[in-house]
Amino acid sequence: MTVAIAADVLQLAVFPLFVEGAISPADDLVDLCIAGVLSSLVGWHWEFAPSFLAKLVPGVDLVPLWTLAVANVYRKSKQIAVGAEAKRGG
């Protein structure tokens, strides 16, 4: 979660550098690196694909998509863990 928050804060705080959206190589490099780091930390999840693709649209960097994607993955993993625990207990 910290990596996703740091990436979103970087892209929001340094917004003038990344304002070009799809034509900003620096923004694309940050997103590519973050996608790789998050995939290695929590595994590949489909929630990362829309976050990566949406970051290519100018202005969408105002939405913390990496943080939302990681939060969604975390929420789903907790639901799966609770479901597995319920099956063992019941």
N, C-alpha and C positions, 0 to 999 in steps of 0.2 A: 504494500500500500504506500510505503514511503517513497519508493521509486516513482510510482505513478503520480503522486502528489508533487514530488519535486519536478517532474517533467512538465506537468501542467502549470506550476508556478513559474518555471523557467520560460515557458512559452507565453504566459500572460505578462510577466514582469518585463520581458525583453520584447514585447509586442512589436515595437517599430522595426526591429531587425527581422521579424518573421511575418510581417504584414502581407507579403506577396502571396501567401497561400501555396498553391500548386507550383508556382515558379520559384519558390525560395529553396535553394539547395540546402541552406543551413537548417531550415525547419524540417525538410525531408530527412536529413541526416539524423536529427534528434529523434524524429518519429521512428525511423528504421532501427536506431540503437535501442530505443525504449521497447519497441516490439520484441526485439531479440532478447533483451534483459528480462522482460516480464515473462516471455515464453520459457526462458531457462529457469526462472525462479518458481513459477507456478504451473508450468506446462502450457501447451497450446490450448487455447479456448477460442471458440468462434466469436466471442464478444470482442476480441482484439481486432478482428478484421474490419468491422464497421468503424471502430475508433481510428484505425490507421487510414482507411480510405476517406473518412470524413475530414481528417486533418488536412487533406489536400485541397479542400474547398476554402477559399479566402473568407475570413471572418468567423469560421467555425472554431478557431482556436480560443474563442471567448468562452467556449463550453469545456469544462474539464473532463474530456472524454476518456482519457486514460484512467483517471480516478474512478469514474463511473463504471468502466469496464471491469476494473479490479474489484470494486465493491460488489458488482453483480456476480463475479466468479466466486468471491468469498461467500456471498449469501447462498448461492447454489450449492457450494461444497458443504456448508453447514446443514442445509436441508437434506442432502444425501446422507450425511453422517447421522443425523437424527433419525432418518428413515431406516438406516441400517441398524442402529441401536434398538429401535422399536421392533424390528424383525427378530433380533436376537432375544429380546426380552419377552416377546409375546409368542 
